[in-house]
């Protein structure tokens, strides 16, 4: 991953609002508008995947807290590893 890559939900929020701003440009038309629409759809699709993934991680944390995994030596299944557990 590039060190310039932004990796937080706040960063995603900035990208989404930036895309909305670009689409709101009334001077954008023709091929430029089509390119921006295509780009916006791709950003939206990736953004949804990121949010879905964050939701799974949050649910894993909630499950861990609810069932006391943090208080025992029991680990979550590897696919749900959080807090750098393996």
C-alpha positions in Angstrom: 0.0 0.0 0.0 1.3 3.4 -0.9 2.1 5.6 2.1 -0.1 8.3 0.4 -3.1 6.0 0.6 -5.8 7.2 2.9 -7.3 4.5 5.0 -9.9 5.8 7.4 -13.7 6.2 7.1 -13.1 9.9 7.4 -10.9 9.8 4.4 -13.6 7.9 2.5 -16.1 10.5 3.5 -13.8 13.2 2.0 -13.5 11.2 -1.2 -17.2 10.8 -1.5 -17.9 14.5 -0.9 -15.1 15.4 -3.3 -16.8 13.3 -5.9 -20.1 15.0 -5.2 -18.5 18.3 -5.7 -17.0 17.2 -9.0 -20.4 16.0 -10.2 -22.0 19.3 -9.1 -19.7 21.3 -11.5 -22.1 22.8 -14.0 -19.3 23.4 -16.5 -18.7 19.6 -16.7 -20.3 18.1 -19.9 -19.8 15.6 -22.7 -17.0 13.1 -22.3 -15.7 14.8 -19.2 -19.1 14.4 -17.5 -19.3 10.8 -18.6 -15.8 10.1 -17.2 -16.7 11.7 -13.9 -19.9 9.7 -13.7 -18.0 6.5 -14.3 -15.4 7.5 -11.7 -18.1 8.3 -9.2 -19.8 4.9 -9.7 -16.5 3.2 -9.1 -15.7 5.2 -6.0 -19.3 4.5 -4.7 -18.9 0.7 -5.3 -15.5 0.6 -3.5 -16.8 2.8 -0.7 -19.8 0.5 -0.1 -17.3 -2.4 0.2 -15.2 -0.5 2.7 -18.2 0.4 4.8 -19.5 -3.2 4.7 -16.0 -4.4 5.8 -16.0 -1.8 8.6 -19.4 -3.0 9.7 -18.1 -6.6 10.0 -15.1 -5.5 12.1 -17.4 -3.5 14.4 -19.8 -6.5 14.7 -16.8 -8.7 15.6 -15.7 -6.3 18.3 -19.3 -6.2 19.7 -19.4 -10.0 19.7 -16.0 -10.2 21.4 -17.2 -7.7 24.1 -20.5 -9.4 24.5 -19.2 -12.9 24.9 -16.1 -12.0 26.9 -13.5 -13.1 24.4 -11.3 -10.3 25.7 -11.4 -11.7 29.2 -10.3 -15.3 28.2 -7.5 -16.8 26.2 -10.2 -17.8 23.6 -9.6 -16.3 20.2 -12.0 -15.4 17.4 -11.8 -17.5 14.2 -8.9 -16.3 12.1 -11.1 -14.7 9.5 -12.5 -12.5 12.1 -9.2 -11.6 13.8 -9.2 -8.2 15.2 -6.6 -6.2 17.2 -3.9 -8.1 15.3 -4.9 -11.5 16.7 -4.2 -14.5 14.5 
